[in-house]
Amino acid sequence: MEELKSFIRHVQDFPKKGIGFKDITTLLKEEPQFCRVIDLICEHFNNKKIDSVLGIEARGFIFAGAVAYKLKKGMIPVRKPGKLPAETIKEEYMLEYGTDAVEMHLDAVKSGSKVLIVDDLLATGGTVKATCNLIEKAGGIVQGIAFLIELDFLKGRDKLKDYDIFTLLHFESE
Ligand code: AMP
């Protein structure tokens, strides 16, 4: 994993001062590393029953699409408000200043269906927790959550205690 980690570029003060941004484009452009990430996520969840793979806008789509293809499952997009064309359900969550929200099509998750969430990075956990709420509102089951990166020091995992979380790369400090 240390080798994979070396492909993540740290960009200080992006998109604003004080934020240490984890840039995944430096990993994505390398074929063996990108494929390895997808293979490791799929291996981890291979024995669990999964009906659909869900990706969160925008970088989550990159990983969720590839995982869905490899697991031979459908893929569900969760997007920022106003982007999905048909009837949606919405979940708001708190940011440091203000609120944000995620939306999913009302008919995206069938009742009782088992969903694997895949996202690029776990920071404070607000986005993924809101996504879990969307799945559960629709009657679905969060079967697992996979991240490429987890920023351990932001303790996002504390918001996700009820779920099976798999992270490939942990960063203990900025
Ligand atoms: P959060 O809701 O705080 O867990 O953050 C959700 C999303 O924000 C992640 O899926 C990332 O796409 C993005 N994000 C948050 N912090 C960072 C960071 N330090 N570097 C790169 N992306 C980030």
Backbone and ligand atoms as CSV (ligand in chain L), in Angstrom:
chain,resi,resn,atom,element,x,y,z
A,1,MET,N,N,0.827,-1.227,0.000
A,1,MET,CA,C,0.000,0.000,0.000
A,1,MET,C,C,0.861,1.277,0.000
A,2,GLU,N,N,2.032,1.199,0.638
A,2,GLU,CA,C,2.906,2.394,0.676
A,2,GLU,C,C,3.266,2.818,-0.745
A,3,GLU,N,N,3.429,1.821,-1.640
A,3,GLU,CA,C,3.779,2.142,-3.018
A,3,GLU,C,C,2.614,2.874,-3.697
A,4,LEU,N,N,1.398,2.364,-3.472
A,4,LEU,CA,C,0.208,3.024,-4.044
A,4,LEU,C,C,0.088,4.453,-3.523
A,5,LYS,N,N,0.383,4.588,-2.224
A,5,LYS,CA,C,0.258,5.896,-1.560
A,5,LYS,C,C,1.159,6.947,-2.215
A,6,SER,N,N,2.311,6.487,-2.695
A,6,SER,CA,C,3.267,7.430,-3.284
A,6,SER,C,C,2.735,8.041,-4.588
A,7,PHE,N,N,1.649,7.492,-5.128
A,7,PHE,CA,C,1.061,8.048,-6.358
A,7,PHE,C,C,0.025,9.147,-6.084
A,8,ILE,N,N,-0.271,9.393,-4.789
A,8,ILE,CA,C,-1.209,10.472,-4.446
A,8,ILE,C,C,-0.413,11.767,-4.270
A,9,ARG,N,N,-0.846,12.810,-4.992
A,9,ARG,CA,C,-0.125,14.092,-4.899
A,9,ARG,C,C,-0.815,14.977,-3.861
A,10,HIS,N,N,-0.017,15.518,-2.930
A,10,HIS,CA,C,-0.549,16.427,-1.910
A,10,HIS,C,C,-0.397,17.859,-2.430
A,11,VAL,N,N,-1.524,18.583,-2.513
A,11,VAL,CA,C,-1.465,19.982,-2.972
A,11,VAL,C,C,-1.935,20.873,-1.821
A,12,GLN,N,N,-1.026,21.618,-1.255
A,12,GLN,CA,C,-1.367,22.457,-0.101
A,12,GLN,C,C,-2.148,23.700,-0.550
A,13,ASP,N,N,-3.125,24.091,0.270
A,13,ASP,CA,C,-3.929,25.299,0.057
A,13,ASP,C,C,-4.783,25.243,-1.210
A,14,PHE,N,N,-5.317,24.075,-1.533
A,14,PHE,CA,C,-6.280,23.939,-2.636
A,14,PHE,C,C,-7.510,23.204,-2.099
A,15,PRO,N,N,-8.746,23.639,-2.428
A,15,PRO,CA,C,-9.114,24.810,-3.228
A,15,PRO,C,C,-9.057,26.116,-2.443
A,16,LYS,N,N,-8.786,26.044,-1.115
A,16,LYS,CA,C,-8.577,27.299,-0.393
A,16,LYS,C,C,-7.525,27.110,0.685
A,17,LYS,N,N,-7.057,28.215,1.225
A,17,LYS,CA,C,-5.966,28.216,2.208
A,17,LYS,C,C,-6.295,27.299,3.386
A,18,GLY,N,N,-5.309,26.510,3.786
A,18,GLY,CA,C,-5.481,25.646,4.950
A,18,GLY,C,C,-5.862,24.224,4.605
A,19,ILE,N,N,-6.303,23.996,3.348
A,19,ILE,CA,C,-6.702,22.633,2.958
A,19,ILE,C,C,-5.540,21.920,2.279
A,20,GLY,N,N,-5.290,20.703,2.741
A,20,GLY,CA,C,-4.273,19.846,2.104
A,20,GLY,C,C,-5.003,18.893,1.184
A,21,PHE,N,N,-5.007,19.186,-0.110
A,21,PHE,CA,C,-5.813,18.434,-1.073
A,21,PHE,C,C,-5.082,17.175,-1.535
A,22,LYS,N,N,-5.773,16.048,-1.520
A,22,LYS,CA,C,-5.197,14.786,-2.009
A,22,LYS,C,C,-5.617,14.623,-3.467
A,23,ASP,N,N,-4.646,14.793,-4.346
A,23,ASP,CA,C,-4.900,14.739,-5.790
A,23,ASP,C,C,-4.717,13.302,-6.284
A,24,ILE,N,N,-5.820,12.708,-6.780
A,24,ILE,CA,C,-5.758,11.309,-7.232
A,24,ILE,C,C,-5.420,11.174,-8.711
A,25,THR,N,N,-5.355,12.300,-9.437
A,25,THR,CA,C,-5.127,12.206,-10.894
A,25,THR,C,C,-3.765,11.578,-11.192
A,26,THR,N,N,-2.825,11.759,-10.260
A,26,THR,CA,C,-1.478,11.202,-10.444
A,26,THR,C,C,-1.485,9.680,-10.321
A,27,LEU,N,N,-2.478,9.136,-9.637
A,27,LEU,CA,C,-2.634,7.667,-9.567
A,27,LEU,C,C,-3.452,7.160,-10.760
A,28,LEU,N,N,-4.525,7.904,-11.080
A,28,LEU,CA,C,-5.430,7.460,-12.150
A,28,LEU,C,C,-4.729,7.274,-13.484
A,29,LYS,N,N,-3.737,8.150,-13.756
A,29,LYS,CA,C,-3.127,8.109,-15.093
A,29,LYS,C,C,-2.143,6.941,-15.259
A,30,GLU,N,N,-1.872,6.227,-14.161
A,30,GLU,CA,C,-0.956,5.077,-14.241
A,30,GLU,C,C,-1.790,3.796,-14.297
A,31,GLU,N,N,-1.750,3.120,-15.408
A,31,GLU,CA,C,-2.612,1.937,-15.620
A,31,GLU,C,C,-2.487,0.881,-14.521
A,32,PRO,N,N,-1.253,0.435,-14.125
A,32,PRO,CA,C,-1.232,-0.643,-13.121
A,32,PRO,C,C,-1.816,-0.221,-11.780
A,33,GLN,N,N,-1.599,1.027,-11.384
A,33,GLN,CA,C,-2.072,1.484,-10.070
A,33,GLN,C,C,-3.596,1.627,-10.045
A,34,PHE,N,N,-4.142,2.221,-11.081
A,34,PHE,CA,C,-5.602,2.386,-11.134
A,34,PHE,C,C,-6.273,1.007,-11.127
A,35,CYS,N,N,-5.777,0.100,-11.957
A,35,CYS,CA,C,-6.374,-1.246,-12.028
A,35,CYS,C,C,-6.218,-1.964,-10.689
A,36,ARG,N,N,-5.083,-1.765,-10.020
A,36,ARG,CA,C,-4.846,-2.440,-8.730
A,36,ARG,C,C,-5.872,-1.970,-7.696
A,37,VAL,N,N,-6.147,-0.675,-7.675
A,37,VAL,CA,C,-7.143,-0.130,-6.741
A,37,VAL,C,C,-8.493,-0.811,-6.977
A,38,ILE,N,N,-8.909,-0.890,-8.231
A,38,ILE,CA,C,-10.214,-1.500,-8.549
A,38,ILE,C,C,-10.213,-2.981,-8.155
A,39,ASP,N,N,-9.119,-3.692,-8.478
A,39,ASP,CA,C,-9.041,-5.129,-8.146
A,39,ASP,C,C,-9.119,-5.342,-6.636
A,40,LEU,N,N,-8.414,-4.521,-5.858
A,40,LEU,CA,C,-8.396,-4.700,-4.393
A,40,LEU,C,C,-9.780,-4.449,-3.788
A,41,ILE,N,N,-10.478,-3.433,-4.283
A,41,ILE,CA,C,-11.835,-3.158,-3.772
A,41,ILE,C,C,-12.754,-4.337,-4.115
A,42,CYS,N,N,-12.665,-4.816,-5.346
A,42,CYS,CA,C,-13.539,-5.924,-5.770
A,42,CYS,C,C,-13.228,-7.197,-4.988
A,43,GLU,N,N,-11.934,-7.475,-4.765
A,43,GLU,CA,C,-11.557,-8.674,-3.987
A,43,GLU,C,C,-12.153,-8.605,-2.593
A,44,HIS,N,N,-12.086,-7.425,-1.977
A,44,HIS,CA,C,-12.577,-7.285,-0.598
A,44,HIS,C,C,-14.071,-7.586,-0.494
A,45,PHE,N,N,-14.834,-7.149,-1.498
A,45,PHE,CA,C,-16.297,-7.304,-1.399
A,45,PHE,C,C,-16.826,-8.500,-2.206
A,46,ASN,N,N,-15.914,-9.297,-2.715
A,46,ASN,CA,C,-16.282,-10.407,-3.584
A,46,ASN,C,C,-17.248,-11.413,-2.950
A,47,ASN,N,N,-17.076,-11.665,-1.645
A,47,ASN,CA,C,-17.917,-12.667,-0.983
A,47,ASN,C,C,-19.200,-12.106,-0.397
A,48,LYS,N,N,-19.388,-10.801,-0.531
A,48,LYS,CA,C,-20.610,-10.193,0.007
A,48,LYS,C,C,-21.638,-10.078,-1.095
A,49,LYS,N,N,-22.897,-10.284,-0.770
A,49,LYS,CA,C,-23.935,-10.155,-1.785
A,49,LYS,C,C,-24.145,-8.669,-2.081
A,50,ILE,N,N,-23.950,-8.278,-3.322
A,50,ILE,CA,C,-24.125,-6.872,-3.713
A,50,ILE,C,C,-25.029,-6.815,-4.944
A,51,ASP,N,N,-26.031,-5.928,-4.901
A,51,ASP,CA,C,-26.934,-5.782,-6.048
A,51,ASP,C,C,-26.510,-4.622,-6.945
A,52,SER,N,N,-26.026,-3.527,-6.341
A,52,SER,CA,C,-25.633,-2.358,-7.134
A,52,SER,C,C,-24.452,-1.662,-6.486
A,53,VAL,N,N,-23.713,-0.935,-7.340
A,53,VAL,CA,C,-22.598,-0.116,-6.863
A,53,VAL,C,C,-23.003,1.344,-7.034
A,54,LEU,N,N,-22.805,2.131,-5.986
A,54,LEU,CA,C,-23.217,3.537,-6.013
A,54,LEU,C,C,-21.982,4.435,-5.944
A,55,GLY,N,N,-21.939,5.445,-6.828
A,55,GLY,CA,C,-20.820,6.391,-6.839
A,55,GLY,C,C,-21.292,7.796,-6.534
A,56,ILE,N,N,-20.443,8.565,-5.837
A,56,ILE,CA,C,-20.790,9.935,-5.456
A,56,ILE,C,C,-20.020,10.917,-6.343
A,57,GLU,N,N,-20.758,11.905,-6.883
A,57,GLU,CA,C,-20.170,12.933,-7.753
A,57,GLU,C,C,-18.977,13.596,-7.075
A,58,ALA,N,N,-17.937,13.893,-7.769
A,58,ALA,CA,C,-17.647,13.511,-9.136
A,58,ALA,C,C,-16.584,12.415,-9.184
A,59,ARG,N,N,-15.601,12.485,-8.270
A,59,ARG,CA,C,-14.496,11.519,-8.379
A,59,ARG,C,C,-14.928,10.106,-8.027
A,60,GLY,N,N,-15.989,9.998,-7.215
A,60,GLY,CA,C,-16.508,8.670,-6.883
A,60,GLY,C,C,-16.974,7.908,-8.116
A,61,PHE,N,N,-17.454,8.658,-9.141
A,61,PHE,CA,C,-17.938,8.011,-10.375
A,61,PHE,C,C,-16.819,7.191,-11.050
A,62,ILE,N,N,-15.605,7.714,-10.973
A,62,ILE,CA,C,-14.474,7.067,-11.665
A,62,ILE,C,C,-14.268,5.657,-11.107
A,63,PHE,N,N,-14.293,5.560,-9.772
A,63,PHE,CA,C,-14.030,4.266,-9.123
A,63,PHE,C,C,-15.276,3.379,-9.149
A,64,ALA,N,N,-16.433,3.974,-8.865
A,64,ALA,CA,C,-17.665,3.178,-8.798
A,64,ALA,C,C,-17.982,2.554,-10.158
A,65,GLY,N,N,-17.773,3.287,-11.225
A,65,GLY,CA,C,-18.048,2.760,-12.570
A,65,GLY,C,C,-17.182,1.541,-12.865
A,66,ALA,N,N,-15.900,1.647,-12.527
A,66,ALA,CA,C,-14.974,0.533,-12.798
A,66,ALA,C,C,-15.287,-0.669,-11.901
A,67,VAL,N,N,-15.631,-0.421,-10.630
A,67,VAL,CA,C,-15.973,-1.517,-9.704
A,67,VAL,C,C,-17.257,-2.204,-10.183
A,68,ALA,N,N,-18.249,-1.408,-10.594
A,68,ALA,CA,C,-19.516,-1.983,-11.078
A,68,ALA,C,C,-19.253,-2.872,-12.290
A,69,TYR,N,N,-18.405,-2.418,-13.189
A,69,TYR,CA,C,-18.090,-3.202,-14.387
A,69,TYR,C,C,-17.460,-4.539,-13.998
A,70,LYS,N,N,-16.483,-4.464,-13.101
A,70,LYS,CA,C,-15.764,-5.694,-12.713
A,70,LYS,C,C,-16.658,-6.664,-11.930
A,71,LEU,N,N,-17.540,-6.129,-11.077
A,71,LEU,CA,C,-18.434,-7.004,-10.295
A,71,LEU,C,C,-19.673,-7.411,-11.100
A,72,LYS,N,N,-19.784,-6.860,-12.308
A,72,LYS,CA,C,-20.935,-7.138,-13.192
A,72,LYS,C,C,-22.254,-6.732,-12.525
A,73,LYS,N,N,-22.245,-5.490,-11.992
A,73,LYS,CA,C,-23.445,-4.931,-11.349
A,73,LYS,C,C,-23.786,-3.605,-12.024
A,74,GLY,N,N,-25.011,-3.122,-11.742
A,74,GLY,CA,C,-25.375,-1.801,-12.230
A,74,GLY,C,C,-24.737,-0.714,-11.358
A,75,MET,N,N,-24.748,0.516,-11.860
A,75,MET,CA,C,-24.133,1.627,-11.134
A,75,MET,C,C,-25.153,2.753,-10.918
A,76,ILE,N,N,-25.193,3.272,-9.703
A,76,ILE,CA,C,-26.148,4.331,-9.339
A,76,ILE,C,C,-25.376,5.617,-9.052
A,77,PRO,N,N,-25.712,6.734,-9.721
A,77,PRO,CA,C,-25.040,7.996,-9.404
A,77,PRO,C,C,-25.775,8.792,-8.321
A,78,VAL,N,N,-25.027,9.288,-7.351
A,78,VAL,CA,C,-25.544,10.269,-6.390
A,78,VAL,C,C,-24.886,11.593,-6.757
A,79,ARG,N,N,-25.736,12.657,-6.900
A,79,ARG,CA,C,-25.205,13.907,-7.441
A,79,ARG,C,C,-25.514,15.109,-6.564
A,80,LYS,N,N,-24.851,16.194,-6.850
A,80,LYS,CA,C,-25.150,17.467,-6.204
A,80,LYS,C,C,-26.552,17.907,-6.658
A,81,PRO,N,N,-27.251,18.732,-5.877
A,81,PRO,CA,C,-28.636,19.095,-6.204
A,81,PRO,C,C,-28.799,19.697,-7.614
A,82,GLY,N,N,-29.920,19.334,-8.238
A,82,GLY,CA,C,-30.301,19.941,-9.523
A,82,GLY,C,C,-29.694,19.303,-10.746
A,83,LYS,N,N,-28.975,18.208,-10.610
A,83,LYS,CA,C,-28.291,17.608,-11.771
A,83,LYS,C,C,-29.050,16.408,-12.330
A,84,LEU,N,N,-29.853,15.745,-11.496
A,84,LEU,CA,C,-30.550,14.532,-11.973
A,84,LEU,C,C,-31.904,14.917,-12.563
A,85,PRO,N,N,-32.269,14.361,-13.734
A,85,PRO,CA,C,-33.431,14.855,-14.476
A,85,PRO,C,C,-34.803,14.396,-13.975
A,86,ALA,N,N,-34.894,13.210,-13.379
A,86,ALA,CA,C,-36.214,12.684,-12.986
A,86,ALA,C,C,-36.466,12.984,-11.498
A,87,GLU,N,N,-37.502,12.325,-10.937
A,87,GLU,CA,C,-37.855,12.634,-9.547
A,87,GLU,C,C,-36.752,12.146,-8.595
A,88,THR,N,N,-36.377,13.002,-7.654
A,88,THR,CA,C,-35.246,12.678,-6.772
A,88,THR,C,C,-35.645,12.710,-5.297
A,89,ILE,N,N,-34.800,12.088,-4.459
A,89,ILE,CA,C,-34.859,12.305,-3.016
A,89,ILE,C,C,-33.560,13.007,-2.631
A,90,LYS,N,N,-33.645,13.803,-1.548
A,90,LYS,CA,C,-32.530,14.689,-1.209
A,90,LYS,C,C,-32.165,14.532,0.259
A,91,GLU,N,N,-30.895,14.685,0.574
A,91,GLU,CA,C,-30.447,14.619,1.967
A,91,GLU,C,C,-29.442,15.765,2.184
A,92,GLU,N,N,-29.734,16.589,3.189
A,92,GLU,CA,C,-28.818,17.701,3.488
A,92,GLU,C,C,-27.848,17.292,4.576
A,93,TYR,N,N,-26.674,17.918,4.581
A,93,TYR,CA,C,-25.709,17.647,5.650
A,93,TYR,C,C,-24.944,18.916,5.979
A,94,MET,N,N,-24.383,18.933,7.176
A,94,MET,CA,C,-23.705,20.131,7.680
A,94,MET,C,C,-22.278,20.227,7.137
A,95,LEU,N,N,-21.887,21.446,6.785
A,95,LEU,CA,C,-20.487,21.726,6.477
A,95,LEU,C,C,-19.948,22.594,7.612
A,96,GLU,N,N,-18.672,22.927,7.551
A,96,GLU,CA,C,-18.106,23.797,8.599
A,96,GLU,C,C,-18.890,25.118,8.649
A,97,TYR,N,N,-19.155,25.674,7.439
A,97,TYR,CA,C,-20.003,26.863,7.337
A,97,TYR,C,C,-21.151,26.529,6.398
A,98,GLY,N,N,-22.362,26.413,6.934
A,98,GLY,CA,C,-23.535,26.169,6.091
A,98,GLY,C,C,-23.839,24.694,5.888
A,99,THR,N,N,-24.605,24.431,4.814
A,99,THR,CA,C,-25.012,23.050,4.530
A,99,THR,C,C,-24.779,22.733,3.057
A,100,ASP,N,N,-24.774,21.452,2.766
A,100,ASP,CA,C,-24.704,20.979,1.379
A,100,ASP,C,C,-25.732,19.858,1.252
A,101,ALA,N,N,-25.899,19.307,0.069
A,101,ALA,CA,C,-26.890,18.252,-0.103
A,101,ALA,C,C,-26.489,17.313,-1.241
A,102,VAL,N,N,-27.038,16.099,-1.164
A,102,VAL,CA,C,-26.860,15.132,-2.252
A,102,VAL,C,C,-28.241,14.631,-2.677
A,103,GLU,N,N,-28.336,14.234,-3.944
A,103,GLU,CA,C,-29.613,13.740,-4.471
A,103,GLU,C,C,-29.425,12.418,-5.211
A,104,MET,N,N,-30.505,11.650,-5.221
A,104,MET,CA,C,-30.512,10.364,-5.930
A,104,MET,C,C,-31.885,10.208,-6.578
A,105,HIS,N,N,-31.950,9.555,-7.709
A,105,HIS,CA,C,-33.266,9.297,-8.308
A,105,HIS,C,C,-34.097,8.414,-7.373
A,106,LEU,N,N,-35.367,8.766,-7.274
A,106,LEU,CA,C,-36.305,8.054,-6.398
A,106,LEU,C,C,-36.354,6.554,-6.700
A,107,ASP,N,N,-36.211,6.199,-7.990
A,107,ASP,CA,C,-36.321,4.791,-8.373
A,107,ASP,C,C,-34.958,4.101,-8.528
A,108,ALA,N,N,-33.881,4.751,-8.003
A,108,ALA,CA,C,-32.537,4.189,-8.224
A,108,ALA,C,C,-32.283,2.925,-7.416
A,109,VAL,N,N,-32.799,2.895,-6.188
A,109,VAL,CA,C,-32.550,1.756,-5.283
A,109,VAL,C,C,-33.872,1.060,-5.003
A,110,LYS,N,N,-33.921,-0.246,-5.273
A,110,LYS,CA,C,-35.145,-1.008,-4.982
A,110,LYS,C,C,-35.176,-1.369,-3.505
A,111,SER,N,N,-36.381,-1.521,-2.952
A,111,SER,CA,C,-36.512,-1.900,-1.549
A,111,SER,C,C,-35.814,-3.251,-1.307
A,112,GLY,N,N,-34.981,-3.294,-0.279
A,112,GLY,CA,C,-34.275,-4.533,0.083
A,112,GLY,C,C,-32.993,-4.764,-0.703
A,113,SER,N,N,-32.698,-3.867,-1.631
A,113,SER,CA,C,-31.515,-4.078,-2.466
A,113,SER,C,C,-30.224,-3.689,-1.715
A,114,LYS,N,N,-29.160,-4.472,-1.958
A,114,LYS,CA,C,-27.898,-4.314,-1.213
A,114,LYS,C,C,-26.911,-3.485,-2.042
A,115,VAL,N,N,-26.492,-2.355,-1.453
A,115,VAL,CA,C,-25.726,-1.371,-2.216
A,115,VAL,C,C,-24.303,-1.229,-1.659
A,116,LEU,N,N,-23.334,-1.227,-2.569
A,116,LEU,CA,C,-21.943,-0.931,-2.200
A,116,LEU,C,C,-21.643,0.507,-2.629
A,117,ILE,N,N,-21.279,1.365,-1.660
A,117,ILE,CA,C,-20.906,2.756,-1.970
A,117,ILE,C,C,-19.398,2.795,-2.242
A,118,VAL,N,N,-19.001,3.490,-3.314
A,118,VAL,CA,C,-17.570,3.646,-3.601
A,118,VAL,C,C,-17.280,5.132,-3.782
A,119,ASP,N,N,-16.314,5.639,-3.021
A,119,ASP,CA,C,-15.944,7.048,-3.176
A,119,ASP,C,C,-14.425,7.177,-3.124
A,120,ASP,N,N,-13.940,8.328,-3.580
A,120,ASP,CA,C,-12.481,8.505,-3.623
A,120,ASP,C,C,-11.887,8.704,-2.234
A,121,LEU,N,N,-12.595,9.479,-1.375
A,121,LEU,CA,C,-11.940,9.914,-0.140
A,121,LEU,C,C,-12.930,10.135,0.992
A,122,LEU,N,N,-12.567,9.661,2.177
A,122,LEU,CA,C,-13.354,9.936,3.384
A,122,LEU,C,C,-12.652,11.030,4.172
A,123,ALA,N,N,-13.336,12.182,4.296
A,123,ALA,CA,C,-12.787,13.289,5.094
A,123,ALA,C,C,-13.620,13.383,6.373
A,124,THR,N,N,-14.573,14.306,6.455
A,124,THR,CA,C,-15.392,14.423,7.675
A,124,THR,C,C,-16.529,13.388,7.703
A,125,GLY,N,N,-16.816,12.797,6.563
A,125,GLY,CA,C,-17.842,11.742,6.500
A,125,GLY,C,C,-19.253,12.246,6.212
A,126,GLY,N,N,-19.437,13.571,6.124
A,126,GLY,CA,C,-20.771,14.136,5.913
A,126,GLY,C,C,-21.433,13.657,4.628
A,127,THR,N,N,-20.668,13.653,3.546
A,127,THR,CA,C,-21.227,13.283,2.241
A,127,THR,C,C,-21.664,11.818,2.226
A,128,VAL,N,N,-20.813,10.957,2.761
A,128,VAL,CA,C,-21.142,9.528,2.713
A,128,VAL,C,C,-22.274,9.195,3.674
A,129,LYS,N,N,-22.292,9.853,4.838
A,129,LYS,CA,C,-23.389,9.590,5.785
A,129,LYS,C,C,-24.724,10.002,5.150
A,130,ALA,N,N,-24.741,11.152,4.481
A,130,ALA,CA,C,-25.967,11.602,3.803
A,130,ALA,C,C,-26.363,10.601,2.719
A,131,THR,N,N,-25.375,10.034,2.041
A,131,THR,CA,C,-25.645,9.039,0.990
A,131,THR,C,C,-26.237,7.763,1.593
A,132,CYS,N,N,-25.711,7.349,2.741
A,132,CYS,CA,C,-26.278,6.173,3.439
A,132,CYS,C,C,-27.745,6.451,3.777
A,133,ASN,N,N,-28.037,7.666,4.238
A,133,ASN,CA,C,-29.421,8.021,4.579
A,133,ASN,C,C,-30.323,7.945,3.353
A,134,LEU,N,N,-29.799,8.387,2.195
A,134,LEU,CA,C,-30.592,8.321,0.948
A,134,LEU,C,C,-30.943,6.876,0.614
A,135,ILE,N,N,-29.954,5.996,0.698
A,135,ILE,CA,C,-30.164,4.574,0.366
A,135,ILE,C,C,-31.218,3.984,1.315
A,136,GLU,N,N,-31.079,4.314,2.591
A,136,GLU,CA,C,-32.003,3.739,3.586
A,136,GLU,C,C,-33.414,4.328,3.451
A,137,LYS,N,N,-33.504,5.626,3.094
A,137,LYS,CA,C,-34.813,6.240,2.827
A,137,LYS,C,C,-35.528,5.505,1.712
A,138,ALA,N,N,-34.753,5.055,0.722
A,138,ALA,CA,C,-35.326,4.355,-0.437
A,138,ALA,C,C,-35.635,2.888,-0.110
A,139,GLY,N,N,-35.261,2.441,1.106
A,139,GLY,CA,C,-35.532,1.053,1.500
A,139,GLY,C,C,-34.388,0.102,1.194
A,140,GLY,N,N,-33.250,0.656,0.766
A,140,GLY,CA,C,-32.087,-0.180,0.451
A,140,GLY,C,C,-31.222,-0.460,1.676
A,141,ILE,N,N,-30.225,-1.312,1.489
A,141,ILE,CA,C,-29.309,-1.705,2.568
A,141,ILE,C,C,-27.893,-1.315,2.148
A,142,VAL,N,N,-27.178,-0.614,3.040
A,142,VAL,CA,C,-25.778,-0.261,2.754
A,142,VAL,C,C,-24.935,-1.491,3.100
A,143,GLN,N,N,-24.476,-2.175,2.084
A,143,GLN,CA,C,-23.784,-3.459,2.280
A,143,GLN,C,C,-22.299,-3.241,2.570
A,144,GLY,N,N,-21.785,-2.092,2.181
A,144,GLY,CA,C,-20.387,-1.783,2.440
A,144,GLY,C,C,-20.054,-0.427,1.836
A,145,ILE,N,N,-18.899,0.131,2.311
A,145,ILE,CA,C,-18.438,1.415,1.764
A,145,ILE,C,C,-16.943,1.273,1.495
A,146,ALA,N,N,-16.520,1.603,0.260
A,146,ALA,CA,C,-15.103,1.513,-0.093
A,146,ALA,C,C,-14.556,2.897,-0.423
A,147,PHE,N,N,-13.383,3.192,0.138
A,147,PHE,CA,C,-12.691,4.452,-0.171
A,147,PHE,C,C,-11.286,4.136,-0.652
A,148,LEU,N,N,-10.794,4.954,-1.577
A,148,LEU,CA,C,-9.370,4.863,-1.899
A,148,LEU,C,C,-8.570,5.450,-0.734
A,149,ILE,N,N,-9.008,6.609,-0.232
A,149,ILE,CA,C,-8.242,7.346,0.794
A,149,ILE,C,C,-9.118,7.659,1.999
A,150,GLU,N,N,-8.519,7.568,3.191
A,150,GLU,CA,C,-9.205,8.029,4.410
A,150,GLU,C,C,-8.280,8.978,5.150
A,151,LEU,N,N,-8.801,10.162,5.482
A,151,LEU,CA,C,-8.033,11.124,6.284
A,151,LEU,C,C,-8.384,10.834,7.746
A,152,ASP,N,N,-7.608,9.947,8.367
A,152,ASP,CA,C,-7.930,9.428,9.705
A,152,ASP,C,C,-8.148,10.544,10.731
A,153,PHE,N,N,-7.355,11.609,10.594
A,153,PHE,CA,C,-7.376,12.682,11.606
A,153,PHE,C,C,-8.685,13.478,11.591
A,154,LEU,N,N,-9.506,13.337,10.551
A,154,LEU,CA,C,-10.802,14.042,10.522
A,154,LEU,C,C,-11.935,13.197,11.111
A,155,LYS,N,N,-11.610,11.946,11.424
A,155,LYS,CA,C,-12.532,11.052,12.149
A,155,LYS,C,C,-13.911,10.869,11.492
A,156,GLY,N,N,-13.925,10.856,10.164
A,156,GLY,CA,C,-15.178,10.635,9.427
A,156,GLY,C,C,-15.800,9.286,9.766
A,157,ARG,N,N,-14.952,8.313,10.097
A,157,ARG,CA,C,-15.402,6.959,10.423
A,157,ARG,C,C,-16.369,6.952,11.615
A,158,ASP,N,N,-16.201,7.929,12.522
A,158,ASP,CA,C,-17.089,7.991,13.702
A,158,ASP,C,C,-18.556,8.178,13.303
A,159,LYS,N,N,-18.791,8.815,12.137
A,159,LYS,CA,C,-20.171,9.032,11.668
A,159,LYS,C,C,-20.736,7.778,10.999
A,160,LEU,N,N,-19.874,6.777,10.768
A,160,LEU,CA,C,-20.269,5.632,9.934
A,160,LEU,C,C,-20.131,4.316,10.701
A,161,LYS,N,N,-20.402,4.389,12.006
A,161,LYS,CA,C,-20.148,3.237,12.897
A,161,LYS,C,C,-20.950,1.984,12.538
A,162,ASP,N,N,-22.106,2.171,11.895
A,162,ASP,CA,C,-22.968,1.015,11.607
A,162,ASP,C,C,-22.561,0.263,10.340
A,163,TYR,N,N,-21.524,0.733,9.660
A,163,TYR,CA,C,-21.255,0.194,8.328
A,163,TYR,C,C,-19.894,-0.499,8.214
A,164,ASP,N,N,-19.803,-1.383,7.199
A,164,ASP,CA,C,-18.568,-2.097,6.888
A,164,ASP,C,C,-17.745,-1.208,5.941
A,165,ILE,N,N,-16.662,-0.631,6.479
A,165,ILE,CA,C,-15.861,0.317,5.695
A,165,ILE,C,C,-14.534,-0.323,5.297
A,166,PHE,N,N,-14.173,-0.168,4.022
A,166,PHE,CA,C,-12.882,-0.666,3.541
A,166,PHE,C,C,-12.126,0.497,2.904
A,167,THR,N,N,-10.939,0.809,3.453
A,167,THR,CA,C,-10.115,1.896,2.916
A,167,THR,C,C,-8.753,1.347,2.515
A,168,LEU,N,N,-8.293,1.763,1.333
A,168,LEU,CA,C,-6.983,1.280,0.885
A,168,LEU,C,C,-5.826,2.083,1.484
A,169,LEU,N,N,-5.943,3.420,1.494
A,169,LEU,CA,C,-4.814,4.253,1.921
A,169,LEU,C,C,-5.207,5.177,3.073
A,170,HIS,N,N,-4.530,5.025,4.189
A,170,HIS,CA,C,-4.813,5.864,5.365
A,170,HIS,C,C,-3.761,6.969,5.501
A,171,PHE,N,N,-4.237,8.186,5.768
A,171,PHE,CA,C,-3.330,9.288,6.084
A,171,PHE,C,C,-3.619,9.702,7.522
A,172,GLU,N,N,-2.597,9.533,8.385
A,172,GLU,CA,C,-2.838,9.799,9.820
A,172,GLU,C,C,-2.731,11.270,10.169
A,173,SER,N,N,-2.011,12.019,9.337
A,173,SER,CA,C,-1.925,13.467,9.555
A,173,SER,C,C,-1.867,14.141,8.200
A,174,GLU,N,N,-1.957,15.476,8.198
A,174,GLU,CA,C,-1.977,16.254,6.932
A,174,GLU,C,C,-0.776,15.970,6.073
L,1,AMP,P1,P,-16.463,14.706,3.477
L,1,AMP,O1,O,-17.946,14.871,3.317
L,1,AMP,O2,O,-15.877,15.747,4.397
L,1,AMP,O3,O,-16.081,13.303,3.915
L,1,AMP,O4,O,-15.775,14.974,2.065
L,1,AMP,C1,C,-16.353,14.452,0.926
L,1,AMP,C2,C,-15.653,14.664,-0.378
L,1,AMP,O5,O,-14.910,15.880,-0.445
L,1,AMP,C3,C,-14.656,13.557,-0.678
L,1,AMP,O6,O,-15.299,12.497,-1.340
L,1,AMP,C4,C,-13.652,14.220,-1.568
L,1,AMP,O7,O,-14.035,14.118,-2.929
L,1,AMP,C5,C,-13.693,15.677,-1.136
L,1,AMP,N1,N,-12.577,16.016,-0.219
L,1,AMP,C6,C,-12.688,16.389,1.072
L,1,AMP,N2,N,-11.481,16.667,1.605
L,1,AMP,C7,C,-10.580,16.439,0.615
L,1,AMP,C8,C,-9.140,16.521,0.531
L,1,AMP,N3,N,-8.383,16.901,1.565
L,1,AMP,N4,N,-8.551,16.189,-0.644
L,1,AMP,C9,C,-9.303,15.806,-1.705
L,1,AMP,N5,N,-10.643,15.716,-1.690
L,1,AMP,C10,C,-11.282,16.024,-0.554
